[in-house]
Structures are given as C-alpha cells and as structure tokens.
Amino acid sequence: MPYGITIKHDRGGKRLELQCAHQSGLLYVVPGPASWVCNEEHLHAHALAGFFKDLAGLQNPQVKELMQRWGIYFRERPVEPEEAAPTS
C-alpha cells in the first residue's frame, strides 16, 4: 500500500487506506442512517463531512483537545452545486 490516502470502492461502501512512515490504518465508510441522501459515489465525502460537523458541534473539550493534538480542524462550508460535465 503506498503512502497517503487510497480510496477503494468496495461493494456497498468505501475503504480508505491511510498510511505514512509512522502510522497505518483502514477507515471503512458504509451506508448509515444519516447517509441515505447521498449517492454511493460520494458516500465517503458525505459521511466524513457530516461526522466531523457533528463531532465539532459537540463542543466537548476532550474531542477538541484530541483534534488539536493531531492538528485536525474542521470548518463547515456552504454546499456548492456539482459541476455538470461539458456538453459537445
């Protein structure tokens, strides 16, 4: 597995392979109660953005401290429409 983030499209979900010289892990994203609105192609983006939005919204000092320890910050942004494919 190469270093970085590799997204594998599994049946019914996504597998994100995370690896560098010091850490390695797998993150599985499968359909859940809050992700039914999104198509399978973008399921991982929908689930992760929603998860971090909810996690940051907890305003839990332990969560905030842990995220800061790892240098992870999340800011919700307005949803932009998907760009349409150019037509000939």
Distance bins in CASP14 RR format, pairs under 12 A and 6 or more apart:
PFRMAT RR
TARGET T0000
AUTHOR 0000-0000-0000
RMODE 2
METHOD distances of the structure
MODEL  1
1 8 0 0 0 0 1 0 0 0 0 0 0
1 15 0 0 0 0 0 1 0 0 0 0 0
1 16 0 0 0 0 0 1 0 0 0 0 0
1 17 1 0 1 0 0 0 0 0 0 0 0
1 18 0 0 0 0 1 0 0 0 0 0 0
1 19 1 0 1 0 0 0 0 0 0 0 0
1 20 0 0 0 0 0 1 0 0 0 0 0
1 24 1 0 0 1 0 0 0 0 0 0 0
1 25 0 0 0 0 1 0 0 0 0 0 0
1 26 0 0 0 0 1 0 0 0 0 0 0
2 17 0 0 0 0 1 0 0 0 0 0 0
2 18 0 0 0 0 0 1 0 0 0 0 0
2 19 1 0 0 1 0 0 0 0 0 0 0
2 20 0 0 0 0 0 1 0 0 0 0 0
2 21 0 0 0 0 0 1 0 0 0 0 0
2 24 0 0 0 0 0 1 0 0 0 0 0
3 17 0 0 0 0 0 1 0 0 0 0 0
3 18 0 0 0 0 1 0 0 0 0 0 0
3 19 1 0 1 0 0 0 0 0 0 0 0
3 20 1 0 1 0 0 0 0 0 0 0 0
3 21 1 0 0 1 0 0 0 0 0 0 0
3 22 0 0 0 0 0 1 0 0 0 0 0
3 23 0 0 0 0 0 1 0 0 0 0 0
3 24 0 0 0 0 1 0 0 0 0 0 0
4 16 0 0 0 0 1 0 0 0 0 0 0
4 17 1 0 0 1 0 0 0 0 0 0 0
4 18 1 0 0 1 0 0 0 0 0 0 0
4 19 1 0 1 0 0 0 0 0 0 0 0
4 20 1 0 0 1 0 0 0 0 0 0 0
4 21 0 0 0 0 0 1 0 0 0 0 0
4 22 0 0 0 0 0 1 0 0 0 0 0
4 23 0 0 0 0 0 1 0 0 0 0 0
4 24 0 0 0 0 1 0 0 0 0 0 0
4 25 0 0 0 0 0 1 0 0 0 0 0
5 14 0 0 0 0 0 1 0 0 0 0 0
5 15 0 0 0 0 0 1 0 0 0 0 0
5 16 1 0 1 0 0 0 0 0 0 0 0
5 17 1 0 0 1 0 0 0 0 0 0 0
5 18 1 0 1 0 0 0 0 0 0 0 0
5 19 0 0 0 0 1 0 0 0 0 0 0
5 20 0 0 0 0 1 0 0 0 0 0 0
5 23 0 0 0 0 0 1 0 0 0 0 0
5 24 0 0 0 0 0 1 0 0 0 0 0
5 25 0 0 0 0 0 1 0 0 0 0 0
5 26 0 0 0 0 0 1 0 0 0 0 0
5 27 0 0 0 0 1 0 0 0 0 0 0
5 44 0 0 0 0 0 1 0 0 0 0 0
5 48 0 0 0 0 0 1 0 0 0 0 0
6 14 0 0 0 0 0 1 0 0 0 0 0
6 15 0 0 0 0 1 0 0 0 0 0 0
6 16 1 0 0 1 0 0 0 0 0 0 0
6 17 1 0 1 0 0 0 0 0 0 0 0
6 18 0 0 0 0 1 0 0 0 0 0 0
6 19 1 0 0 1 0 0 0 0 0 0 0
6 24 0 0 0 0 0 1 0 0 0 0 0
6 25 0 0 0 0 0 1 0 0 0 0 0
6 26 0 0 0 0 1 0 0 0 0 0 0
6 27 0 0 0 0 0 1 0 0 0 0 0
6 44 0 0 0 0 0 1 0 0 0 0 0
7 13 0 0 0 0 0 1 0 0 0 0 0
7 14 1 0 1 0 0 0 0 0 0 0 0
7 15 1 0 0 1 0 0 0 0 0 0 0
7 16 1 0 1 0 0 0 0 0 0 0 0
7 17 1 0 0 1 0 0 0 0 0 0 0
7 18 0 0 0 0 0 1 0 0 0 0 0
7 26 0 0 0 0 0 1 0 0 0 0 0
7 27 0 0 0 0 1 0 0 0 0 0 0
7 28 0 0 0 0 0 1 0 0 0 0 0
7 29 0 0 0 0 1 0 0 0 0 0 0
7 41 0 0 0 0 0 1 0 0 0 0 0
7 42 0 0 0 0 0 1 0 0 0 0 0
7 43 0 0 0 0 0 1 0 0 0 0 0
7 44 1 0 0 1 0 0 0 0 0 0 0
7 45 0 0 0 0 1 0 0 0 0 0 0
7 48 0 0 0 0 0 1 0 0 0 0 0
8 14 1 0 0 1 0 0 0 0 0 0 0
8 15 1 0 1 0 0 0 0 0 0 0 0
8 16 1 0 0 1 0 0 0 0 0 0 0
8 17 1 0 0 1 0 0 0 0 0 0 0
8 18 0 0 0 0 0 1 0 0 0 0 0
8 26 0 0 0 0 1 0 0 0 0 0 0
8 27 0 0 0 0 0 1 0 0 0 0 0
8 28 0 0 0 0 1 0 0 0 0 0 0
8 29 0 0 0 0 0 1 0 0 0 0 0
8 44 0 0 0 0 0 1 0 0 0 0 0
9 15 0 0 0 0 1 0 0 0 0 0 0
9 16 0 0 0 0 0 1 0 0 0 0 0
9 29 0 0 0 0 0 1 0 0 0 0 0
9 40 0 0 0 0 1 0 0 0 0 0 0
9 41 0 0 0 0 1 0 0 0 0 0 0
9 42 0 0 0 0 0 1 0 0 0 0 0
9 43 0 0 0 0 1 0 0 0 0 0 0
9 44 0 0 0 0 1 0 0 0 0 0 0
10 16 0 0 0 0 0 1 0 0 0 0 0
10 17 0 0 0 0 0 1 0 0 0 0 0
10 26 0 0 0 0 0 1 0 0 0 0 0
10 27 0 0 0 0 0 1 0 0 0 0 0
10 28 0 0 0 0 1 0 0 0 0 0 0
10 29 0 0 0 0 1 0 0 0 0 0 0
10 30 0 0 0 0 1 0 0 0 0 0 0
10 31 0 0 0 0 0 1 0 0 0 0 0
10 40 0 0 0 0 0 1 0 0 0 0 0
10 43 0 0 0 0 0 1 0 0 0 0 0
10 44 0 0 0 0 0 1 0 0 0 0 0
11 30 0 0 0 0 0 1 0 0 0 0 0
11 31 0 0 0 0 0 1 0 0 0 0 0
11 40 0 0 0 0 1 0 0 0 0 0 0
12 28 0 0 0 0 0 1 0 0 0 0 0
12 29 0 0 0 0 1 0 0 0 0 0 0
12 30 1 0 0 1 0 0 0 0 0 0 0
12 31 1 0 0 1 0 0 0 0 0 0 0
12 32 0 0 0 0 0 1 0 0 0 0 0
12 35 0 0 0 0 0 1 0 0 0 0 0
12 39 0 0 0 0 0 1 0 0 0 0 0
12 40 1 0 0 1 0 0 0 0 0 0 0
12 41 0 0 0 0 0 1 0 0 0 0 0
12 43 0 0 0 0 1 0 0 0 0 0 0
12 44 0 0 0 0 0 1 0 0 0 0 0
13 27 0 0 0 0 0 1 0 0 0 0 0
13 28 1 0 0 1 0 0 0 0 0 0 0
13 29 1 0 1 0 0 0 0 0 0 0 0
13 30 1 0 1 0 0 0 0 0 0 0 0
13 31 1 0 0 1 0 0 0 0 0 0 0
13 32 0 0 0 0 0 1 0 0 0 0 0
13 35 0 0 0 0 1 0 0 0 0 0 0
13 38 0 0 0 0 0 1 0 0 0 0 0
13 39 0 0 0 0 0 1 0 0 0 0 0
13 40 1 0 0 1 0 0 0 0 0 0 0
13 41 0 0 0 0 0 1 0 0 0 0 0
13 42 0 0 0 0 0 1 0 0 0 0 0
13 43 1 0 1 0 0 0 0 0 0 0 0
13 44 1 0 0 1 0 0 0 0 0 0 0
13 46 0 0 0 0 0 1 0 0 0 0 0
13 47 0 0 0 0 1 0 0 0 0 0 0
14 26 0 0 0 0 0 1 0 0 0 0 0
14 27 0 0 0 0 1 0 0 0 0 0 0
14 28 1 0 0 1 0 0 0 0 0 0 0
14 29 1 0 1 0 0 0 0 0 0 0 0
14 30 1 0 0 1 0 0 0 0 0 0 0
14 31 0 0 0 0 0 1 0 0 0 0 0
14 35 0 0 0 0 0 1 0 0 0 0 0
14 38 0 0 0 0 0 1 0 0 0 0 0
14 40 0 0 0 0 1 0 0 0 0 0 0
14 41 0 0 0 0 1 0 0 0 0 0 0
14 42 0 0 0 0 1 0 0 0 0 0 0
14 43 1 0 0 1 0 0 0 0 0 0 0
14 44 1 0 1 0 0 0 0 0 0 0 0
14 45 0 0 0 0 1 0 0 0 0 0 0
14 46 0 0 0 0 0 1 0 0 0 0 0
14 47 0 0 0 0 1 0 0 0 0 0 0
14 48 0 0 0 0 1 0 0 0 0 0 0
15 25 0 0 0 0 0 1 0 0 0 0 0
15 26 1 0 1 0 0 0 0 0 0 0 0
15 27 1 0 0 1 0 0 0 0 0 0 0
15 28 1 0 1 0 0 0 0 0 0 0 0
15 29 1 0 0 1 0 0 0 0 0 0 0
15 30 0 0 0 0 1 0 0 0 0 0 0
15 43 0 0 0 0 0 1 0 0 0 0 0
15 44 0 0 0 0 1 0 0 0 0 0 0
16 24 0 0 0 0 0 1 0 0 0 0 0
16 25 0 0 0 0 1 0 0 0 0 0 0
16 26 1 0 0 1 0 0 0 0 0 0 0
16 27 1 0 1 0 0 0 0 0 0 0 0
16 28 1 0 0 1 0 0 0 0 0 0 0
16 29 1 0 0 1 0 0 0 0 0 0 0
16 30 0 0 0 0 0 1 0 0 0 0 0
16 43 0 0 0 0 0 1 0 0 0 0 0
16 44 1 0 0 1 0 0 0 0 0 0 0
16 45 0 0 0 0 0 1 0 0 0 0 0
16 47 0 0 0 0 0 1 0 0 0 0 0
16 48 0 0 0 0 1 0 0 0 0 0 0
17 23 0 0 0 0 0 1 0 0 0 0 0
17 24 0 0 0 0 1 0 0 0 0 0 0
17 25 1 0 0 1 0 0 0 0 0 0 0
17 26 1 0 1 0 0 0 0 0 0 0 0
17 27 0 0 0 0 1 0 0 0 0 0 0
17 28 0 0 0 0 0 1 0 0 0 0 0
18 24 1 0 0 1 0 0 0 0 0 0 0
18 25 1 0 1 0 0 0 0 0 0 0 0
18 26 1 0 0 1 0 0 0 0 0 0 0
18 27 1 0 0 1 0 0 0 0 0 0 0
18 28 0 0 0 0 0 1 0 0 0 0 0
19 25 1 0 0 1 0 0 0 0 0 0 0
19 26 0 0 0 0 1 0 0 0 0 0 0
19 27 0 0 0 0 0 1 0 0 0 0 0
23 70 0 0 0 0 0 1 0 0 0 0 0
27 44 0 0 0 0 1 0 0 0 0 0 0
27 47 0 0 0 0 1 0 0 0 0 0 0
27 48 0 0 0 0 1 0 0 0 0 0 0
27 51 0 0 0 0 0 1 0 0 0 0 0
28 43 0 0 0 0 0 1 0 0 0 0 0
28 44 0 0 0 0 1 0 0 0 0 0 0
28 47 0 0 0 0 0 1 0 0 0 0 0
28 48 0 0 0 0 0 1 0 0 0 0 0
29 35 0 0 0 0 1 0 0 0 0 0 0
29 38 0 0 0 0 0 1 0 0 0 0 0
29 40 0 0 0 0 0 1 0 0 0 0 0
29 42 0 0 0 0 0 1 0 0 0 0 0
29 43 1 0 1 0 0 0 0 0 0 0 0
29 44 1 0 1 0 0 0 0 0 0 0 0
29 45 0 0 0 0 1 0 0 0 0 0 0
29 46 0 0 0 0 1 0 0 0 0 0 0
29 47 1 0 1 0 0 0 0 0 0 0 0
29 48 1 0 0 1 0 0 0 0 0 0 0
29 49 0 0 0 0 0 1 0 0 0 0 0
29 50 0 0 0 0 0 1 0 0 0 0 0
29 51 0 0 0 0 1 0 0 0 0 0 0
30 36 0 0 0 0 0 1 0 0 0 0 0
30 40 0 0 0 0 0 1 0 0 0 0 0
30 43 1 0 0 1 0 0 0 0 0 0 0
30 44 0 0 0 0 1 0 0 0 0 0 0
30 47 0 0 0 0 1 0 0 0 0 0 0
31 37 0 0 0 0 0 1 0 0 0 0 0
31 38 0 0 0 0 1 0 0 0 0 0 0
31 39 0 0 0 0 0 1 0 0 0 0 0
31 40 0 0 0 0 1 0 0 0 0 0 0
31 43 1 0 0 1 0 0 0 0 0 0 0
31 44 0 0 0 0 0 1 0 0 0 0 0
31 46 0 0 0 0 0 1 0 0 0 0 0
31 47 0 0 0 0 1 0 0 0 0 0 0
32 38 0 0 0 0 0 1 0 0 0 0 0
32 43 0 0 0 0 1 0 0 0 0 0 0
32 46 0 0 0 0 0 1 0 0 0 0 0
32 47 1 0 0 1 0 0 0 0 0 0 0
32 50 0 0 0 0 0 1 0 0 0 0 0
32 51 0 0 0 0 0 1 0 0 0 0 0
33 47 0 0 0 0 0 1 0 0 0 0 0
34 43 0 0 0 0 0 1 0 0 0 0 0
34 46 0 0 0 0 1 0 0 0 0 0 0
34 47 1 0 0 1 0 0 0 0 0 0 0
34 48 0 0 0 0 0 1 0 0 0 0 0
34 49 0 0 0 0 0 1 0 0 0 0 0
34 50 1 0 0 1 0 0 0 0 0 0 0
34 51 0 0 0 0 1 0 0 0 0 0 0
34 53 0 0 0 0 0 1 0 0 0 0 0
34 54 0 0 0 0 1 0 0 0 0 0 0
35 42 0 0 0 0 1 0 0 0 0 0 0
35 43 1 0 1 0 0 0 0 0 0 0 0
35 44 0 0 0 0 1 0 0 0 0 0 0
35 45 0 0 0 0 0 1 0 0 0 0 0
35 46 1 0 1 0 0 0 0 0 0 0 0
35 47 1 0 1 0 0 0 0 0 0 0 0
35 48 0 0 0 0 0 1 0 0 0 0 0
35 49 0 0 0 0 0 1 0 0 0 0 0
35 50 0 0 0 0 1 0 0 0 0 0 0
35 51 0 0 0 0 1 0 0 0 0 0 0
36 43 0 0 0 0 1 0 0 0 0 0 0
36 46 0 0 0 0 1 0 0 0 0 0 0
36 47 0 0 0 0 0 1 0 0 0 0 0
37 43 0 0 0 0 0 1 0 0 0 0 0
37 46 1 0 0 1 0 0 0 0 0 0 0
37 47 0 0 0 0 0 1 0 0 0 0 0
37 50 0 0 0 0 0 1 0 0 0 0 0
37 79 0 0 0 0 0 1 0 0 0 0 0
38 44 0 0 0 0 1 0 0 0 0 0 0
38 45 1 0 0 1 0 0 0 0 0 0 0
38 46 1 1 0 0 0 0 0 0 0 0 0
38 47 1 0 0 1 0 0 0 0 0 0 0
38 48 0 0 0 0 0 1 0 0 0 0 0
38 49 0 0 0 0 1 0 0 0 0 0 0
38 50 0 0 0 0 0 1 0 0 0 0 0
38 79 0 0 0 0 0 1 0 0 0 0 0
38 82 0 0 0 0 0 1 0 0 0 0 0
39 45 0 0 0 0 0 1 0 0 0 0 0
39 46 0 0 0 0 1 0 0 0 0 0 0
39 82 0 0 0 0 0 1 0 0 0 0 0
40 46 0 0 0 0 0 1 0 0 0 0 0
40 47 0 0 0 0 0 1 0 0 0 0 0
41 82 0 0 0 0 0 1 0 0 0 0 0
42 48 0 0 0 0 0 1 0 0 0 0 0
42 49 0 0 0 0 1 0 0 0 0 0 0
42 79 0 0 0 0 0 1 0 0 0 0 0
42 82 0 0 0 0 1 0 0 0 0 0 0
43 49 0 0 0 0 0 1 0 0 0 0 0
43 50 0 0 0 0 0 1 0 0 0 0 0
43 51 0 0 0 0 0 1 0 0 0 0 0
44 50 0 0 0 0 0 1 0 0 0 0 0
44 51 0 0 0 0 0 1 0 0 0 0 0
45 51 0 0 0 0 0 1 0 0 0 0 0
45 52 0 0 0 0 0 1 0 0 0 0 0
45 79 0 0 0 0 0 1 0 0 0 0 0
45 82 0 0 0 0 0 1 0 0 0 0 0
46 52 0 0 0 0 0 1 0 0 0 0 0
46 53 0 0 0 0 0 1 0 0 0 0 0
46 79 0 0 0 0 0 1 0 0 0 0 0
47 53 0 0 0 0 0 1 0 0 0 0 0
47 54 0 0 0 0 0 1 0 0 0 0 0
47 55 0 0 0 0 0 1 0 0 0 0 0
48 54 0 0 0 0 0 1 0 0 0 0 0
48 55 0 0 0 0 0 1 0 0 0 0 0
48 72 0 0 0 0 0 1 0 0 0 0 0
48 74 0 0 0 0 1 0 0 0 0 0 0
49 55 0 0 0 0 0 1 0 0 0 0 0
49 56 0 0 0 0 0 1 0 0 0 0 0
49 74 0 0 0 0 1 0 0 0 0 0 0
49 75 0 0 0 0 0 1 0 0 0 0 0
49 76 1 0 0 1 0 0 0 0 0 0 0
49 77 0 0 0 0 1 0 0 0 0 0 0
49 79 0 0 0 0 1 0 0 0 0 0 0
50 56 0 0 0 0 1 0 0 0 0 0 0
50 57 0 0 0 0 0 1 0 0 0 0 0
50 74 0 0 0 0 1 0 0 0 0 0 0
50 76 0 0 0 0 1 0 0 0 0 0 0
50 77 0 0 0 0 0 1 0 0 0 0 0
50 79 0 0 0 0 0 1 0 0 0 0 0
51 57 0 0 0 0 0 1 0 0 0 0 0
51 58 0 0 0 0 0 1 0 0 0 0 0
51 63 0 0 0 0 0 1 0 0 0 0 0
51 72 0 0 0 0 0 1 0 0 0 0 0
51 74 0 0 0 0 1 0 0 0 0 0 0
51 76 0 0 0 0 0 1 0 0 0 0 0
52 58 0 0 0 0 0 1 0 0 0 0 0
52 63 0 0 0 0 0 1 0 0 0 0 0
52 67 0 0 0 0 1 0 0 0 0 0 0
52 72 0 0 0 0 1 0 0 0 0 0 0
52 73 0 0 0 0 1 0 0 0 0 0 0
52 74 1 0 1 0 0 0 0 0 0 0 0
52 75 0 0 0 0 1 0 0 0 0 0 0
52 76 0 0 0 0 1 0 0 0 0 0 0
52 77 0 0 0 0 0 1 0 0 0 0 0
53 74 1 0 0 1 0 0 0 0 0 0 0
53 75 0 0 0 0 1 0 0 0 0 0 0
53 76 1 0 1 0 0 0 0 0 0 0 0
53 77 0 0 0 0 0 1 0 0 0 0 0
53 79 0 0 0 0 0 1 0 0 0 0 0
54 60 0 0 0 0 0 1 0 0 0 0 0
54 63 0 0 0 0 0 1 0 0 0 0 0
54 74 0 0 0 0 1 0 0 0 0 0 0
54 76 0 0 0 0 0 1 0 0 0 0 0
55 62 0 0 0 0 0 1 0 0 0 0 0
55 63 1 0 1 0 0 0 0 0 0 0 0
55 64 0 0 0 0 1 0 0 0 0 0 0
55 66 0 0 0 0 1 0 0 0 0 0 0
55 67 1 0 0 1 0 0 0 0 0 0 0
55 72 0 0 0 0 1 0 0 0 0 0 0
55 73 0 0 0 0 0 1 0 0 0 0 0
55 74 1 0 0 1 0 0 0 0 0 0 0
55 76 0 0 0 0 0 1 0 0 0 0 0
56 63 1 0 0 1 0 0 0 0 0 0 0
56 64 0 0 0 0 1 0 0 0 0 0 0
56 66 0 0 0 0 0 1 0 0 0 0 0
56 67 1 0 0 1 0 0 0 0 0 0 0
56 68 0 0 0 0 0 1 0 0 0 0 0
56 72 0 0 0 0 1 0 0 0 0 0 0
56 73 0 0 0 0 1 0 0 0 0 0 0
56 74 1 0 1 0 0 0 0 0 0 0 0
56 75 0 0 0 0 1 0 0 0 0 0 0
56 76 1 0 0 1 0 0 0 0 0 0 0
57 63 0 0 0 0 1 0 0 0 0 0 0
57 64 0 0 0 0 1 0 0 0 0 0 0
57 67 0 0 0 0 0 1 0 0 0 0 0
57 74 0 0 0 0 1 0 0 0 0 0 0
57 75 0 0 0 0 0 1 0 0 0 0 0
57 76 0 0 0 0 1 0 0 0 0 0 0
58 64 0 0 0 0 1 0 0 0 0 0 0
58 66 0 0 0 0 0 1 0 0 0 0 0
58 67 0 0 0 0 0 1 0 0 0 0 0
58 74 0 0 0 0 0 1 0 0 0 0 0
59 67 0 0 0 0 0 1 0 0 0 0 0
60 66 0 0 0 0 1 0 0 0 0 0 0
60 67 0 0 0 0 1 0 0 0 0 0 0
61 67 0 0 0 0 0 1 0 0 0 0 0
61 68 0 0 0 0 0 1 0 0 0 0 0
62 68 0 0 0 0 0 1 0 0 0 0 0
62 69 0 0 0 0 0 1 0 0 0 0 0
63 69 0 0 0 0 0 1 0 0 0 0 0
63 70 0 0 0 0 0 1 0 0 0 0 0
63 72 0 0 0 0 0 1 0 0 0 0 0
63 74 0 0 0 0 0 1 0 0 0 0 0
64 70 0 0 0 0 0 1 0 0 0 0 0
64 71 0 0 0 0 0 1 0 0 0 0 0
64 72 0 0 0 0 0 1 0 0 0 0 0
64 73 0 0 0 0 1 0 0 0 0 0 0
64 74 0 0 0 0 0 1 0 0 0 0 0
65 71 0 0 0 0 0 1 0 0 0 0 0
65 72 0 0 0 0 0 1 0 0 0 0 0
66 72 0 0 0 0 1 0 0 0 0 0 0
66 73 0 0 0 0 0 1 0 0 0 0 0
67 73 1 0 0 1 0 0 0 0 0 0 0
67 74 1 0 0 1 0 0 0 0 0 0 0
67 75 0 0 0 0 0 1 0 0 0 0 0
68 74 0 0 0 0 0 1 0 0 0 0 0
END
